Amino acid sequence: MTWFDQLFTRAPVGWRDVLDVAIVTVVIYEVLKLIRGTRAAQMVVGAGVMAGLLVLSHVAHLETVNWLIRNAVGYLVFAAIVLFQSDIRRALAHFGRAPFFRLLTKGHAAEEAVQEIAVAAGMLAKDRVGAIIAVEREIGLRNYIEGGIPLDAKVSYDLLVTIFNKESHLHDGAVIVHDDRIAAAACFLPLTVNPRLSRELGSRHRAAIGLTEENDSVAVVVSEETGAISLVLDGNIERGLTPDQLRGRLRQLVSYGRTGTRTQRFSFG
């Protein structure tokens, strides 16, 4: 068999081969997206040039160049780790937020988000700072997210309190939590037109009710006038919650509400 025949003689392609190529392709694509526009892109170009020189030195029998590159690779890898440690951390964090890995930690992340929201609501209520926090569930809130200021930040009580600070430009509007992260702030929500609502309810409560009338999201409202904490679900509102009660309600709704088996309904109070 000639070399020409060997070139076109290949073993059958199995599902493992397809999976292998697919995984490598996705990894390379994600890495290229991640390093685009960063200093790491220059490092990749430099690594490509060195790889080309290594191949050229092997083919052209340039022994000195080949020896120099082979001995320098170990030091260059160590130097790259030191110089680009921030980019490496960002890359690892990016892969850690991939959908597959998020499914593994979703329960813990949801519990943390509930805790942070409850603490923030308690602090805002104590200072009588108005706030509205909408938590997305099965039905997406992209239309409202796109109308606000995008953040894509981890849910924390520090950030929530800062957003709703009266001196902040993000104070007006709602914060929307999507997949255990603050997707956007200063989002404007639709006001309810329900004529049976109490006149004591302000624009924040009416916006929360209007939002939850359209979808299955959960809204937390802190009254600026009274400092009362309210929870809104399915267009119904429960008022006068303590931070601990709010934590219990959200834990139940966020952890189990997606199955629809443990969702409670509330009446006007």
Backbone as JSON, one array per atom type, in Angstrom:
{
  "sequence": "MTWFDQLFTRAPVGWRDVLDVAIVTVVIYEVLKLIRGTRAAQMVVGAGVMAGLLVLSHVAHLETVNWLIRNAVGYLVFAAIVLFQSDIRRALAHFGRAPFFRLLTKGHAAEEAVQEIAVAAGMLAKDRVGAIIAVEREIGLRNYIEGGIPLDAKVSYDLLVTIFNKESHLHDGAVIVHDDRIAAAACFLPLTVNPRLSRELGSRHRAAIGLTEENDSVAVVVSEETGAISLVLDGNIERGLTPDQLRGRLRQLVSYGRTGTRTQRFSFG",
  "N": [[0.85, -1.19, 0.0], [0.63, 2.13, -0.94], [1.83, 5.41, 0.11], [-0.06, 7.19, -0.68], [-2.44, 5.76, -0.73], [-2.63, 5.12, 1.98], [-3.13, 7.63, 3.0], [-5.79, 8.19, 2.43], [-7.08, 6.14, 3.67], [-8.99, 5.47, 6.31], [-9.99, 4.85, 9.68], [-13.25, 3.72, 10.8], [-15.6, 6.24, 11.78], [-16.7, 6.79, 14.97], [-19.19, 7.32, 17.62], [-17.8, 8.26, 19.79], [-15.63, 9.57, 18.66], [-16.92, 11.71, 17.4], [-17.99, 13.0, 19.65], [-15.62, 13.66, 20.94], [-14.41, 15.49, 19.16], [-16.39, 17.46, 19.15], [-16.37, 18.4, 21.82], [-13.77, 19.46, 22.02], [-13.98, 21.45, 20.07], [-15.94, 23.17, 21.14], [-14.62, 24.0, 23.49], [-12.36, 25.35, 22.43], [-13.68, 27.38, 21.01], [-15.0, 28.8, 23.11], [-12.77, 29.66, 24.55], [-11.53, 31.35, 22.68], [-13.53, 33.31, 22.45], [-13.4, 34.33, 24.99], [-10.83, 35.44, 25.26], [-10.78, 37.38, 23.36], [-9.94, 40.62, 22.43], [-8.38, 41.07, 24.67], [-5.29, 41.08, 26.64], [-4.46, 38.49, 26.6], [-4.96, 37.55, 24.08], [-2.84, 38.47, 22.53], [-0.85, 36.91, 23.64], [-1.59, 34.39, 22.77], [-1.19, 34.68, 20.03], [1.58, 35.04, 20.02], [2.34, 32.52, 21.04], [1.51, 30.93, 18.94], [3.26, 31.76, 16.93], [5.7, 30.85, 17.98], [5.2, 28.11, 18.0], [5.05, 27.67, 15.27], [7.7, 28.31, 14.53], [8.99, 26.25, 15.87], [8.12, 23.97, 14.47], [9.13, 24.63, 11.95], [11.9, 24.69, 12.5], [12.31, 22.02, 13.07], [11.68, 20.77, 10.64], [13.46, 22.02, 8.86], [15.82, 21.38, 10.02], [17.05, 23.07, 11.89], [18.94, 23.14, 14.35], [19.84, 24.68, 16.53], [17.85, 26.68, 16.88], [15.69, 25.0, 17.39], [16.51, 23.75, 19.77], [16.62, 25.99, 21.46], [13.95, 26.9, 21.56], [12.61, 24.66, 22.62], [13.72, 24.5, 25.18], [12.98, 26.88, 26.24], [10.25, 26.82, 26.51], [9.17, 25.79, 28.95], [9.83, 27.81, 30.82], [8.46, 29.95, 29.7], [5.79, 29.18, 29.95], [5.47, 29.24, 32.74], [5.96, 31.98, 33.17], [3.81, 33.06, 31.77], [1.64, 32.24, 33.34], [2.08, 33.76, 35.63], [2.0, 36.41, 34.65], [-0.51, 36.58, 33.45], [-2.42, 35.97, 35.38], [-4.8, 37.14, 36.31], [-6.43, 37.08, 34.05], [-6.6, 34.33, 33.73], [-7.97, 33.59, 36.05], [-10.39, 34.86, 35.5], [-11.18, 33.41, 33.26], [-11.55, 30.82, 34.33], [-13.62, 31.39, 36.12], [-15.55, 32.1, 34.29], [-16.03, 29.66, 32.93], [-16.98, 28.27, 35.09], [-19.45, 29.41, 35.4], [-20.91, 28.3, 33.41], [-23.83, 26.8, 31.86], [-24.09, 24.0, 32.47], [-22.53, 23.54, 34.8], [-23.76, 25.34, 36.48], [-26.2, 24.15, 36.93], [-25.51, 22.17, 38.71], [-24.93, 23.57, 41.03], [-27.12, 25.07, 41.55], [-29.14, 24.93, 43.53], [-27.82, 25.67, 45.9], [-26.95, 28.24, 45.17], [-29.4, 29.53, 44.8], [-30.38, 29.5, 47.41], [-28.52, 31.17, 48.66], [-29.06, 33.56, 47.29], [-31.69, 34.08, 48.12], [-31.26, 34.5, 50.86], [-29.66, 36.83, 50.78], [-31.42, 38.68, 49.6], [-33.44, 38.81, 51.52], [-32.05, 39.87, 53.73], [-31.27, 42.36, 52.65], [-33.81, 43.5, 52.21], [-34.7, 43.77, 54.85], [-32.84, 45.65, 55.85], [-33.35, 47.86, 54.19], [-36.02, 48.33, 54.84], [-35.77, 49.07, 57.5], [-34.54, 51.57, 57.28], [-36.45, 52.84, 55.89], [-36.45, 52.95, 53.04], [-37.57, 52.93, 49.81], [-38.17, 50.12, 47.68], [-38.14, 47.67, 45.06], [-37.99, 44.37, 44.17], [-37.81, 41.99, 41.76], [-38.12, 38.57, 41.16], [-37.26, 36.32, 38.78], [-38.94, 33.46, 37.45], [-40.31, 30.69, 35.95], [-41.36, 31.93, 33.6], [-39.85, 34.14, 31.41], [-38.31, 37.39, 31.92], [-37.26, 39.09, 30.04], [-38.01, 41.27, 28.42], [-38.44, 43.35, 30.23], [-35.98, 43.43, 31.46], [-34.28, 44.26, 29.39], [-35.12, 46.86, 29.15], [-34.03, 48.15, 31.3], [-31.09, 49.01, 33.27], [-28.38, 47.13, 32.5], [-26.72, 44.78, 34.62], [-25.78, 42.2, 35.55], [-24.74, 40.88, 37.91], [-23.62, 39.25, 40.93], [-26.03, 38.36, 43.37], [-26.25, 40.33, 46.2], [-26.59, 41.71, 49.46], [-25.33, 44.12, 49.95], [-24.99, 45.26, 47.4], [-27.67, 45.5, 46.6], [-28.71, 47.28, 48.53], [-27.15, 49.49, 47.92], [-27.99, 50.05, 45.31], [-30.64, 50.89, 45.71], [-30.28, 53.13, 47.19], [-31.15, 56.45, 47.99], [-29.73, 58.45, 46.79], [-28.74, 57.31, 44.56], [-28.65, 56.84, 41.01], [-29.97, 54.68, 40.12], [-32.06, 54.24, 41.72], [-34.83, 54.65, 41.22], [-37.31, 52.55, 39.83], [-37.21, 48.96, 39.24], [-35.35, 46.14, 40.5], [-34.28, 43.27, 38.83], [-33.99, 39.87, 39.29], [-32.31, 37.27, 37.83], [-31.74, 33.91, 37.23], [-30.35, 33.62, 39.71], [-28.77, 35.89, 39.76], [-28.29, 39.44, 39.67], [-29.85, 40.8, 37.13], [-30.59, 43.26, 35.97], [-31.11, 46.75, 36.74], [-33.18, 49.57, 37.67], [-35.48, 49.04, 36.21], [-38.55, 49.4, 34.53], [-41.82, 48.59, 35.36], [-45.05, 47.23, 34.48], [-48.01, 48.92, 35.53], [-50.69, 47.81, 37.58], [-54.18, 47.56, 36.73], [-56.19, 46.95, 38.36], [-59.2, 47.62, 39.91], [-59.94, 47.05, 42.5], [-57.97, 47.36, 44.33], [-56.44, 48.53, 47.34], [-56.31, 51.97, 48.28], [-54.17, 52.66, 49.69], [-51.96, 51.49, 48.66], [-48.99, 52.16, 46.96], [-47.17, 53.31, 44.0], [-45.06, 51.47, 43.65], [-46.03, 49.08, 44.8], [-48.22, 48.68, 43.11], [-46.94, 48.37, 40.68], [-45.52, 46.0, 41.15], [-47.65, 44.22, 41.51], [-48.83, 44.46, 39.0], [-46.82, 43.35, 37.38], [-46.66, 40.66, 38.31], [-49.18, 39.81, 37.68], [-49.01, 39.26, 35.02], [-47.14, 37.24, 34.69], [-45.29, 34.49, 36.23], [-43.54, 35.45, 38.13], [-41.96, 36.48, 41.25], [-42.32, 39.15, 43.48], [-40.7, 41.42, 45.62], [-41.46, 44.0, 47.8], [-40.6, 47.04, 49.32], [-41.92, 49.44, 51.34], [-41.68, 52.93, 51.06], [-42.94, 54.8, 52.63], [-43.92, 53.54, 54.98], [-42.1, 51.55, 55.58], [-42.77, 48.91, 55.47], [-42.58, 45.45, 54.56], [-43.45, 43.66, 51.7], [-44.78, 40.85, 49.91], [-45.36, 39.78, 46.65], [-47.33, 37.8, 44.54], [-48.67, 36.21, 41.74], [-50.39, 38.37, 41.27], [-51.45, 38.88, 43.75], [-51.06, 40.05, 47.13], [-49.09, 39.97, 50.08], [-48.74, 41.59, 53.05], [-46.67, 43.35, 55.45], [-44.55, 41.67, 56.28], [-41.91, 40.12, 58.14], [-38.26, 40.15, 57.96], [-37.41, 37.48, 58.39], [-39.75, 36.01, 57.88], [-40.1, 36.69, 55.21], [-37.82, 35.51, 54.13], [-38.44, 32.79, 54.52], [-40.74, 32.53, 52.87], [-39.68, 33.16, 50.31], [-37.71, 31.21, 50.07], [-39.26, 28.93, 49.84], [-40.72, 29.46, 47.5], [-38.79, 30.05, 45.5], [-37.16, 27.8, 45.57], [-38.9, 25.65, 45.17], [-40.9, 26.55, 43.59], [-40.7, 26.32, 40.82], [-41.6, 23.84, 40.12], [-44.2, 23.98, 40.65], [-45.56, 22.79, 42.72], [-45.51, 23.6, 45.35], [-46.31, 26.18, 45.6], [-47.7, 28.94, 47.17], [-50.7, 30.85, 47.5], [-51.65, 34.22, 47.97], [-53.68, 36.53, 49.76], [-55.25, 39.77, 49.58], [-54.19, 42.13, 51.98]],
  "CA": [[0.0, 0.0, 0.0], [1.44, 3.34, -1.06], [1.5, 6.48, 1.07], [-1.27, 7.85, -1.15], [-3.55, 4.94, -0.26], [-2.73, 5.27, 3.42], [-3.67, 8.95, 3.29], [-7.25, 8.15, 2.3], [-7.61, 5.0, 4.38], [-9.25, 5.91, 7.67], [-10.84, 3.98, 10.49], [-14.64, 4.22, 10.9], [-15.83, 7.29, 12.76], [-17.72, 6.4, 15.95], [-19.78, 8.42, 18.4], [-16.76, 8.81, 20.67], [-14.86, 10.52, 17.87], [-17.74, 12.9, 17.23], [-18.04, 13.67, 20.94], [-14.29, 14.21, 21.2], [-14.24, 16.68, 18.32], [-17.35, 18.47, 19.59], [-15.91, 18.99, 23.08], [-12.6, 20.3, 21.71], [-14.45, 22.62, 19.32], [-16.61, 24.09, 22.08], [-13.62, 24.59, 24.38], [-11.59, 26.33, 21.66], [-14.57, 28.52, 20.72], [-15.2, 29.57, 24.32], [-11.51, 30.31, 24.88], [-11.35, 32.46, 21.74], [-14.46, 34.38, 22.84], [-12.98, 34.89, 26.26], [-9.6, 36.21, 25.15], [-10.9, 38.4, 22.32], [-9.83, 41.98, 22.91], [-7.61, 41.14, 25.9], [-3.85, 40.84, 26.47], [-4.24, 37.07, 26.36], [-4.99, 37.32, 22.63], [-1.47, 38.65, 22.06], [-0.09, 35.76, 24.09], [-1.92, 33.28, 21.87], [-0.49, 34.93, 18.76], [2.99, 34.73, 20.26], [2.48, 31.06, 21.16], [1.38, 30.38, 17.59], [4.51, 32.03, 16.21], [6.72, 29.94, 18.49], [4.9, 26.76, 17.5], [5.47, 27.64, 13.86], [9.17, 28.24, 14.49], [9.4, 24.91, 16.31], [7.9, 23.07, 13.33], [10.09, 25.0, 10.89], [13.25, 24.26, 12.91], [12.37, 20.55, 12.96], [11.69, 20.4, 9.22], [14.67, 22.56, 8.21], [16.97, 20.92, 10.79], [17.7, 24.2, 12.56], [19.1, 22.55, 15.66], [19.97, 25.71, 17.58], [16.52, 27.27, 17.09], [14.86, 23.97, 17.99], [16.94, 23.6, 21.16], [16.27, 27.2, 22.2], [12.51, 26.95, 21.79], [12.23, 23.58, 23.52], [14.16, 24.8, 26.54], [12.33, 28.11, 26.73], [8.81, 26.62, 26.68], [8.82, 25.65, 30.37], [9.89, 29.12, 31.47], [7.41, 30.81, 29.15], [4.52, 28.79, 30.56], [5.46, 29.78, 34.1], [5.84, 33.43, 33.06], [2.44, 33.37, 31.33], [0.75, 32.06, 34.48], [2.27, 34.89, 36.53], [1.59, 37.66, 34.0], [-1.92, 36.58, 33.06], [-3.18, 35.28, 36.41], [-6.15, 37.71, 36.38], [-7.19, 36.54, 32.91], [-6.85, 32.91, 33.99], [-9.07, 33.54, 37.03], [-11.63, 35.24, 34.81], [-11.56, 32.3, 32.39], [-12.08, 29.75, 35.17], [-14.93, 31.83, 36.61], [-16.48, 32.04, 33.15], [-16.42, 28.27, 32.72], [-17.77, 27.86, 36.24], [-20.82, 29.9, 35.24], [-21.56, 27.62, 32.29], [-25.12, 26.22, 32.27], [-23.98, 22.66, 33.04], [-22.05, 23.64, 36.17], [-24.75, 26.08, 37.26], [-27.24, 23.21, 37.36], [-25.02, 21.42, 39.86], [-24.87, 24.44, 42.21], [-28.27, 25.96, 41.5], [-29.84, 24.95, 44.81], [-27.03, 26.46, 46.86], [-26.97, 29.63, 44.71], [-30.74, 30.07, 45.07], [-30.46, 29.72, 48.85], [-27.73, 32.36, 48.95], [-29.77, 34.72, 46.76], [-32.82, 34.32, 49.02], [-30.71, 35.07, 52.09], [-29.21, 38.2, 50.52], [-32.59, 39.51, 49.35], [-34.12, 39.01, 52.8], [-31.24, 40.8, 54.53], [-31.38, 43.68, 52.04], [-35.15, 44.02, 52.47], [-34.73, 44.19, 56.25], [-32.07, 46.89, 56.0], [-34.08, 48.94, 53.5], [-37.22, 48.61, 55.62], [-35.36, 49.77, 58.72], [-34.26, 52.96, 56.92], [-37.59, 53.31, 55.1], [-36.02, 53.2, 51.67], [-38.43, 52.18, 48.92], [-37.48, 49.19, 46.79], [-38.91, 46.58, 44.46], [-37.1, 43.34, 43.64], [-38.57, 40.95, 41.06], [-37.35, 37.33, 40.96], [-37.77, 35.57, 37.63], [-39.1, 32.01, 37.64], [-40.4, 29.97, 34.68], [-41.59, 32.86, 32.49], [-38.75, 35.1, 31.36], [-38.59, 38.83, 32.06], [-36.27, 39.75, 29.19], [-38.51, 42.56, 27.95], [-38.22, 44.34, 31.28], [-34.53, 43.51, 31.68], [-33.69, 45.06, 28.33], [-35.5, 48.25, 29.33], [-33.33, 48.7, 32.45], [-29.64, 49.13, 33.2], [-27.84, 45.78, 32.71], [-25.69, 44.65, 35.64], [-25.25, 40.83, 35.55], [-23.89, 40.8, 39.1], [-24.07, 38.32, 41.95], [-26.96, 38.95, 44.33], [-25.69, 40.6, 47.52], [-27.36, 42.76, 50.13], [-24.59, 45.37, 49.79], [-25.31, 45.82, 46.1], [-29.08, 45.88, 46.58], [-28.87, 48.49, 49.34], [-26.53, 50.58, 47.17], [-28.84, 50.37, 44.16], [-31.85, 51.6, 46.13], [-29.95, 54.35, 47.91], [-31.9, 57.58, 47.41], [-28.81, 59.27, 46.0], [-28.32, 56.54, 43.39], [-29.44, 57.04, 39.8], [-30.71, 53.44, 39.87], [-33.06, 54.1, 42.79], [-36.16, 54.5, 40.62], [-37.47, 51.33, 39.06], [-37.08, 47.68, 39.93], [-34.23, 45.22, 40.26], [-34.75, 41.96, 38.37], [-33.05, 38.79, 39.57], [-32.45, 36.21, 36.82], [-30.77, 32.84, 37.45], [-29.58, 33.89, 40.92], [-27.93, 37.06, 39.55], [-29.01, 40.67, 39.39], [-29.73, 41.0, 35.68], [-30.68, 44.68, 35.61], [-31.72, 47.65, 37.71], [-33.93, 50.69, 37.08], [-36.42, 48.48, 35.24], [-39.9, 49.9, 34.69], [-42.79, 47.5, 35.31], [-46.41, 47.69, 34.17], [-48.89, 49.13, 36.69], [-51.95, 47.08, 37.52], [-55.39, 48.36, 36.55], [-57.2, 46.33, 39.22], [-59.88, 48.68, 40.66], [-60.23, 46.61, 43.86], [-56.81, 47.55, 45.19], [-56.52, 49.56, 48.37], [-55.68, 53.23, 47.91], [-52.94, 52.78, 50.46], [-50.85, 50.93, 47.88], [-48.35, 53.13, 46.08], [-46.8, 52.9, 42.64], [-44.22, 50.27, 43.7], [-46.9, 47.92, 44.99], [-49.03, 48.49, 41.9], [-46.06, 47.83, 39.64], [-45.25, 44.6, 41.49], [-48.87, 43.47, 41.22], [-48.98, 44.42, 37.54], [-45.86, 42.39, 36.82], [-46.99, 39.28, 38.66], [-50.42, 39.45, 36.99], [-48.68, 38.85, 33.66], [-46.26, 36.07, 34.67], [-45.2, 33.77, 37.5], [-42.45, 35.98, 38.94], [-42.22, 36.88, 42.63], [-41.82, 40.5, 43.7], [-40.56, 41.9, 47.0], [-41.64, 45.45, 47.81], [-40.38, 47.75, 50.58], [-42.62, 50.72, 51.28], [-40.9, 54.08, 51.48], [-43.71, 55.56, 53.63], [-44.07, 52.81, 56.24], [-41.03, 50.59, 55.8], [-43.32, 47.55, 55.49], [-42.11, 44.53, 53.53], [-44.56, 42.92, 51.1], [-44.45, 39.84, 48.9], [-46.42, 39.76, 45.65], [-47.32, 36.59, 43.72], [-49.91, 36.0, 40.98], [-51.26, 39.53, 41.41], [-51.9, 38.97, 45.14], [-50.02, 40.63, 47.96], [-49.08, 39.75, 51.53], [-48.06, 42.76, 53.58], [-46.22, 43.32, 56.84], [-43.67, 40.52, 56.57], [-40.59, 40.34, 58.74], [-37.22, 39.55, 57.11], [-37.4, 36.01, 58.53], [-40.91, 35.49, 57.15], [-39.8, 36.85, 53.78], [-36.85, 34.47, 53.78], [-39.15, 31.52, 54.42], [-41.59, 32.54, 51.68], [-38.85, 33.11, 49.1], [-37.06, 29.9, 50.01], [-40.25, 27.98, 49.35], [-41.12, 29.78, 46.13], [-37.67, 29.97, 44.57], [-36.62, 26.44, 45.55], [-39.87, 24.65, 44.73], [-41.95, 27.14, 42.77], [-40.59, 25.94, 39.42], [-42.36, 22.63, 39.9], [-45.61, 24.31, 40.8], [-46.21, 21.93, 43.7], [-45.54, 24.14, 46.68], [-46.56, 27.6, 45.49], [-48.84, 29.4, 47.94], [-51.38, 32.04, 47.01], [-51.86, 35.16, 49.04], [-54.84, 37.41, 49.59], [-54.98, 41.17, 49.9], [-54.27, 42.41, 53.4]],
  "C": [[0.89, 1.25, 0.0], [1.0, 4.37, -0.02], [0.22, 7.19, 0.66], [-2.5, 7.08, -0.68], [-3.73, 5.07, 1.25], [-3.36, 6.61, 3.82], [-5.19, 8.94, 3.29], [-7.88, 6.92, 2.94], [-7.76, 5.37, 5.85], [-10.15, 4.9, 8.39], [-12.25, 4.56, 10.57], [-14.77, 5.25, 12.02], [-16.97, 6.87, 13.67], [-18.25, 7.59, 16.73], [-18.78, 9.04, 19.35], [-15.92, 9.84, 19.94], [-15.62, 11.83, 17.69], [-17.81, 13.71, 18.52], [-16.71, 14.34, 21.25], [-14.08, 15.51, 20.43], [-15.17, 17.81, 18.78], [-16.88, 19.17, 20.86], [-14.72, 19.92, 22.82], [-13.02, 21.57, 20.99], [-15.09, 23.64, 20.24], [-15.6, 24.77, 22.99], [-12.81, 25.65, 23.65], [-12.42, 27.57, 21.37], [-14.76, 29.4, 21.94], [-13.93, 30.31, 24.72], [-11.27, 31.51, 23.97], [-12.29, 33.62, 22.06], [-13.97, 35.1, 24.08], [-11.77, 35.8, 26.13], [-9.68, 37.32, 24.11], [-10.84, 39.8, 22.94], [-9.05, 42.13, 24.21], [-6.12, 40.92, 25.61], [-3.56, 39.38, 26.17], [-4.25, 36.75, 24.87], [-3.59, 37.48, 22.04], [-0.6, 37.47, 22.46], [-0.35, 34.56, 23.17], [-1.22, 33.44, 20.53], [0.99, 34.61, 18.9], [3.25, 33.24, 20.37], [2.38, 30.4, 19.79], [2.64, 30.59, 16.77], [5.6, 31.07, 16.67], [6.48, 28.51, 18.03], [5.3, 26.62, 16.04], [6.97, 27.56, 13.7], [9.68, 26.86, 14.89], [9.25, 23.9, 15.17], [8.92, 23.34, 12.23], [11.5, 24.53, 11.24], [13.41, 22.76, 12.81], [12.46, 20.12, 11.5], [12.99, 20.81, 8.55], [15.95, 22.18, 8.94], [17.78, 22.09, 11.35], [17.86, 23.83, 14.03], [19.15, 23.59, 16.79], [18.62, 26.33, 17.91], [15.62, 26.26, 17.8], [15.2, 23.79, 19.47], [16.51, 24.79, 22.01], [14.78, 27.23, 22.53], [12.09, 25.88, 22.78], [12.61, 23.87, 24.97], [13.48, 26.04, 27.12], [10.85, 27.9, 27.03], [8.42, 26.55, 28.15], [8.83, 26.97, 31.1], [8.79, 30.05, 30.98], [6.04, 30.47, 29.73], [4.4, 29.35, 31.97], [5.28, 31.3, 34.08], [4.42, 33.84, 32.66], [1.46, 33.24, 32.49], [0.86, 33.25, 35.43], [1.71, 36.18, 35.92], [0.1, 37.73, 33.73], [-2.79, 35.87, 34.1], [-4.61, 35.83, 36.51], [-7.01, 37.19, 35.25], [-7.52, 35.07, 33.11], [-7.98, 32.75, 35.0], [-10.4, 33.87, 36.37], [-12.11, 34.1, 33.92], [-12.18, 31.16, 33.2], [-13.45, 30.12, 35.73], [-15.97, 31.78, 35.51], [-16.96, 30.62, 32.91], [-17.25, 27.76, 33.89], [-19.2, 28.33, 36.18], [-21.53, 29.28, 34.06], [-22.83, 26.94, 32.76], [-25.0, 24.87, 32.95], [-23.56, 22.74, 34.51], [-23.02, 24.4, 37.04], [-25.87, 25.17, 37.73], [-26.81, 22.46, 38.61], [-25.06, 22.24, 41.15], [-26.09, 25.33, 42.33], [-28.97, 26.06, 42.84], [-29.12, 25.82, 45.82], [-27.06, 27.94, 46.46], [-28.31, 30.27, 44.99], [-30.9, 30.36, 46.55], [-29.69, 30.97, 49.25], [-28.46, 33.62, 48.49], [-30.95, 35.09, 47.65], [-32.34, 35.0, 50.3], [-30.32, 36.54, 51.89], [-30.4, 39.14, 50.3], [-33.31, 39.81, 50.66], [-33.36, 40.0, 53.68], [-31.35, 42.22, 53.99], [-32.74, 44.3, 52.3], [-35.27, 44.5, 53.91], [-34.0, 45.5, 56.47], [-32.78, 48.07, 55.36], [-35.33, 49.33, 54.29], [-36.89, 49.41, 56.87], [-35.13, 51.25, 58.44], [-35.38, 53.6, 56.11], [-37.15, 53.81, 53.71], [-36.86, 52.33, 50.75], [-37.64, 51.31, 47.96], [-38.48, 48.2, 46.23], [-37.93, 45.63, 43.78], [-37.95, 42.23, 43.05], [-37.66, 39.75, 40.79], [-38.0, 36.53, 39.84], [-37.88, 34.09, 37.96], [-39.2, 31.34, 36.27], [-40.52, 30.92, 33.49], [-40.53, 33.95, 32.53], [-39.22, 36.55, 31.44], [-37.65, 39.64, 31.17], [-36.74, 41.12, 28.72], [-38.25, 43.66, 28.96], [-36.73, 44.51, 31.57], [-33.88, 44.42, 30.65], [-34.03, 46.54, 28.45], [-34.8, 48.92, 30.5], [-31.85, 48.86, 32.19], [-29.03, 47.77, 33.48], [-26.72, 45.78, 33.73], [-25.0, 43.29, 35.57], [-24.26, 40.66, 36.7], [-24.48, 39.8, 40.09], [-24.98, 39.04, 42.95], [-26.27, 39.11, 45.68], [-26.47, 41.75, 48.14], [-26.66, 44.11, 50.0], [-24.97, 46.05, 48.47], [-26.76, 46.28, 46.04], [-29.33, 47.17, 47.36], [-28.27, 49.7, 48.6], [-27.4, 51.01, 46.0], [-30.02, 51.24, 44.58], [-31.56, 52.8, 47.04], [-30.6, 55.55, 47.21], [-31.02, 58.48, 46.56], [-28.38, 58.57, 44.72], [-29.24, 56.82, 42.21], [-30.28, 55.8, 39.47], [-31.85, 53.26, 40.88], [-34.47, 53.88, 42.22], [-36.21, 53.23, 39.77], [-37.2, 50.09, 39.89], [-35.78, 46.99, 39.59], [-34.82, 43.88, 39.86], [-33.65, 40.93, 38.57], [-33.34, 37.65, 38.59], [-31.35, 35.18, 37.05], [-29.8, 33.19, 38.59], [-28.57, 35.02, 40.75], [-28.8, 38.28, 39.3], [-28.8, 41.0, 37.91], [-29.72, 42.47, 35.32], [-31.33, 45.45, 36.75], [-32.41, 48.78, 36.95], [-34.87, 50.19, 35.98], [-37.83, 49.0, 35.55], [-40.91, 48.78, 34.43], [-44.18, 48.05, 35.03], [-47.26, 47.84, 35.43], [-50.19, 48.35, 36.5], [-53.12, 48.06, 37.34], [-56.54, 47.78, 37.38], [-57.89, 47.41, 40.07], [-60.15, 48.31, 42.12], [-59.06, 46.84, 44.82], [-57.05, 48.68, 46.19], [-55.78, 50.81, 47.91], [-54.4, 53.48, 48.7], [-51.73, 52.29, 49.68], [-50.31, 51.96, 46.92], [-47.96, 52.54, 44.74], [-45.92, 51.65, 42.65], [-45.07, 49.02, 43.87], [-47.72, 47.64, 43.75], [-48.2, 47.95, 40.74], [-45.76, 46.36, 39.9], [-46.46, 43.73, 41.17], [-49.07, 43.36, 39.72], [-48.05, 43.43, 36.88], [-46.3, 40.97, 37.08], [-48.35, 38.85, 38.11], [-50.14, 38.88, 35.61], [-47.84, 37.58, 33.61], [-46.17, 35.48, 36.08], [-44.06, 34.26, 38.39], [-42.92, 36.31, 40.35], [-41.6, 38.25, 42.84], [-41.8, 40.82, 45.19], [-40.61, 43.42, 46.96], [-41.39, 45.98, 49.22], [-41.01, 49.12, 50.44], [-41.73, 51.84, 51.8], [-41.61, 54.85, 52.59], [-43.72, 54.85, 54.99], [-42.91, 51.87, 56.55], [-41.51, 49.15, 55.84], [-42.79, 46.74, 54.31], [-43.3, 43.73, 53.03], [-44.02, 41.92, 50.08], [-45.64, 39.72, 47.95], [-46.24, 38.54, 44.76], [-48.67, 36.45, 43.05], [-50.89, 37.16, 41.14], [-51.82, 39.71, 42.8], [-50.74, 39.4, 46.02], [-50.2, 40.24, 49.42], [-48.2, 40.83, 52.12], [-47.61, 42.52, 55.03], [-45.37, 42.13, 57.2], [-42.42, 40.97, 57.31], [-39.54, 39.76, 57.8], [-37.17, 38.03, 57.2], [-38.58, 35.38, 57.79], [-40.68, 35.59, 55.65], [-38.83, 35.78, 53.32], [-37.53, 33.12, 53.61], [-40.02, 31.44, 53.18], [-40.75, 32.39, 50.41], [-38.16, 31.76, 48.96], [-38.02, 28.86, 49.44], [-40.55, 28.21, 47.87], [-39.98, 29.61, 45.13], [-37.16, 28.54, 44.46], [-37.59, 25.45, 44.94], [-40.9, 25.21, 43.76], [-41.9, 26.72, 41.32], [-41.34, 24.64, 39.13], [-43.85, 22.85, 40.02], [-46.3, 23.52, 41.88], [-46.33, 22.55, 45.07], [-45.76, 25.66, 46.67], [-47.81, 27.96, 46.29], [-49.42, 30.64, 47.29], [-51.71, 32.91, 48.21], [-53.07, 36.03, 48.72], [-54.46, 38.81, 50.0], [-55.16, 41.37, 51.4], [-54.25, 43.9, 53.65]]
}
